[in-house]
Amino acid sequence: MVVYMDVVWLLNLLVDSMLLWLTAIILKRHVTIWKILIGGLIGSILIILSITPLAHYAGKPLVKLGFSIIMVYSVFGFKRLKYYFSNLLTFYFMTFLTGGMLIGIHYFLNFDLEMNNAVALASIRGFGDPISWMFVIFGLPIAWYFAKQRIDTFEVTKIQYDQIVKVEININGVHIILPGLIDSGNQLHDPISKAPVMIVSTQSLLEKLPAQIIELSENHERLMDGSIQLDSEWYDKIRLIPAKAVGKNNQLLVAYKPDTLHIQNEEGSWNVQKSLISFTNQKLSSDDVFQCIVHPKMLTGIPIQNAS
């Protein structure tokens, strides 16, 4: 059997370099192409060792791990232990992700009884596994696109969940606990008292809030035209907030002053002394991750306790 070791070596050099490049893209590491090629060259040494007296050791998992450690170090360097392990684990993540993805696609589209014969024939010819060559030829654009899209989604989700807080509201005997999203774009506040305004969806509060408050959340103008009458205890809580909306330059929102407002996240908890709440019948999150929008100034004070 004739094995073209130069072709197999080139295959592994390209595969290792591609995986290192994808790792740099995912982690947003700025590395030069020559460092990536050096890392791929180090990884391809295992192919050369396979035709030497050290071939028995070249296939050992610890030897492969050692080469991976050197590859990642040569490309990304070592700044601190956490930084280095992040690079190493992401490199293995990309290896398993792209390899499994391409093998899965291959067998999904071409699974038949002739596959084993094709692989055997390619091996006899000495050019390596056709799946590996498919990885080199088609793997870069497919793996890059898939990884980039998935990581962007993960980043958005992580940013969103990092800004999720627990909101606890007490107003006129109504006790409400909701997940809230801290939104830096929410700059709504009372121009007189400067109290920040929190937007709360009534979608999950239909059985807790009075029917008049629910109806008013659908159209705040019904308070001004007198079509809705509230109990006196709710009138005492009302504040009218000027706001701008699409198609409406001048609009008054009905907001309420809560008896207590408590916000908690992983960093601590806050008893917000100055705040207002405006109810809306709109669904703020399509997947119900959050049900209210928190004004960022509500968390500008010192936490009353640290999260355990």
N, C-alpha and C positions, 0 to 999 in steps of 0.2 A: 504494500500500500504506500503510495506516495503522498506525503503531507507537505504542503507548501507553507513552511513555517513563517516565511516573510509575510504572506497574505494573512495568516492567522494572527501574527503579531500586530500587523497594521489594524486588523479588525479590533483587537483589544485596546490598542492605543486610542482609536477613535471613540470607542464606547466609553472608556474611562474618562477621556477628555470631555465628552459630551455630558456625562453625569456630573463632573466637577463644575462645568459651566452652568448647568441647570441649578446646581446647589447655590452657586453665586447669585443667580437671578432670583431665586426664591428668597434668599437671605438679604438681598440687595447689598451684596459685598462688591466693592469696586476692585477687581483684580485684572491684571493684564493677561493677554492671550498666551504669552510665553510662559507664564506661571502655570496656567491650565495645562498647556502641553507638557511641561515638566512633570506635573502631577500624573498625567496620563502615561508618560514615558516610564515613570516609576512603577505604576501599576502593571504595565506590559512586561516588566522584567520577569513576572511570574511565568509567562509563556516561555521565555528563554530558559528559565530554571527547569522547566519541564523536560528539556532534552539534555540535561546535565546529570551527573551523579546525584544531585540534590533533588531530583524529581520527586522522590518519595516525600520530602518535606514541603514541596511547593503546594501540595494540595491540602495541607493541614489547616484547619480553621484558625489557629493561633497565628500561623504565618501570614494568612490572608488578612487577618485583623491588623497585624503589625504593618503590612504594606499600606493598608487603608489609613492607619494613623500617620504614616510618613507622607502619604499623598496629600491628605488634608492639611498637614502642617506646612508642606512645601508651597501650597497654593494660598492658604489663608493666614499662615503664621500662628503665633501664640501670643495673645494679649493677656488673657486670664483664663482660668480653668473653665468657667461657665461659657465663655465665648468659644473656646476650642471645642467643647463637647457639643455645643449647639451646631457648629459646622459639621462635626463628625456624624452626629445623629441624623442631621438633614441629608447628608450624603447617602447614608444607608436608606433613609426614607425614599429618596429619589430613585435609588437603585431598585428597591422592591416595587415602588409605584410604577415606574416606566416599564420594568421587565414584566411584571404581572399584567399590566395593561396591554402590552403588545402581544404577549403570548395568548391572553384571553381573546383579543380581537382576531388573532390568527386562527385559533381553533374554532372560534365562533363562525368565521366565514369559510373556512376550508377544512373542516373536520370530516375526514373520510378514511377509509382503510388504506389508502395509498400514501398517507402521510408518513408512516414509519418507513416505507420504501424510499420516499423522497429524502428523508433525513439521512437514512443509511447511505444512499447514493452520494449525497453531498459530502458526507464524512469520508467515504472511500475516495472521492476525488480530491480530498484534502483541503477544501476551501472553507471548512467550518460549517456550523449549523446555519441553514438559510434563515432561521428566525433571527439570528444575530445580525446577518446582513440586512434583513428587513429593518432591524432596529437602527442601523447606521443610515440607511437610505431614507427611510420614512420616519424614523423615531424622533429626530430633532424637531421638525415642525409640529408633529402631533403631541409629543410630550411637552414641548414648550407651551403650546397653546392650552393644553389641558391643565398643566400645573399653574400657569399664570392665571387662568380663569378661576380655578379652585382657590388659590391662595388669596386672590383679591376678595373673593366671597368670604373666606375665613377672616380676613383682616377687618372687613366691614362689620361682620358679626361680632368680632371681638371688641372692636371700638364701641359698638352699640351696647354690648353687655357690660363693658367697663363703666358705662354711664347710667346703668340701671340702678335705681335706688328704691327703697321701701318707703312709701308715704302713708302716714296715718293721720286722718283728719277727724276732728270732732266739731260738729256744728249743729246747734239746736237739738241736741240729743241724738243725732245721727252719727254713728261711728263707722268710718270708712277706712279700709286698708287696701292700697293699690300699689302695683309696680309703676314707677315713674321713670321717664327718660329725661336726663339733664340736657337741655337744648340751648346751646350758646346763641342760637338765632332767635330765641324767645326774649325779646326786650320789652315786652308789654308790662306797663306799670301805671299806677295811679299818679297822674301829674301833680296832685295836691299833696298827698301823704308820701309819695315816692315808694309806696309799697309794691313789690313785685307781684305779678299775677300768674297763677298756675292754671293751666287749662286741663279740665277733668272731663273725660267721656262718661256719659250716663248709660252707655250700653250695658254695663254690668251692675248698674245701680237702680234698675227700674223698680225693684221691690223695696229699696231702702229710702229713696227720696220721695217727698210728696209729689202727687201727680201734677200739681201746678208748676213745680220746679222742673219736672221732666218736659212739660209742654213749653215752658218758657225757654228751655235750652234749644228747642227747635227754631224759635224765632224770638229774639230778644226785644223786637219792636212791639210785641204784644203787651209788654208792660207799659209802654208809653201811650198806646191807644186805649188802654183800660179794658182790653178783652180778657185779661187774666188778673184775678185778685188773689193776693197772697195773704197768709196769716200775718198778724202784726209782728210776730217774732222774727219772721223772715224779712219784713220791710226794714227792721232795725239793722239788719246785716248788709243791706244792699248798698253797693257803690256803682256808679256809672263811669265806665272807662272809655274814653275816645280811642278808636282804633281805625286802621286802614285795612281794607280788603280789596280783592280784585273786583273792579267795577264799582266799588264804593269808596269814595275818598273820605267821607265823614260817616262814621258808624259808631254807635254806642253799644258797648258790651255790658251786660249785667254781671257784676261780680259780687261775691259775698265775703264778708270777713269771718273767718273760722274762729271758733272758741280756742282751739289748739291745733297746731300743725307740727308734726314730728316727722323728720326725714332721717333715714338711716342707710348707710352703705358700709363697705368693708373698712373704711378709714375711721368711722365714728358715727355719731348721731347728733342731730341738731333739733332744738326746739325753736322754731321760727316765730319770732315775736311779731314781725311786721309782714303781713302777707294777705293776699286776696285770692279767691278761687272763682273761676268762671266755668260754668258747665256748658258742654256742647253735646249734641246728639250724634256727632260724627264719630266714627270708629278711627282712633288715632293710629292703631297698628293692625295690619292685616292678619298677623299671626298671634295677636294678643300678647306680645312680649311686654308691652307697656300700655297703660290705660290713662295716663296723664302726662303732661309735659311740664317739667319743673323749670322754673326760672333759675338761671345759674347763681344769681345773687342770694338765693335762699340758702346757699351753702357757703357763703363767704365768711360767716362767723367762726368762732373757735368751737370745735366739737365738744359736747358736754362729757363724752366718754370715748375711750378708744375701743375699737372692735376687738373682741377676744379672738 
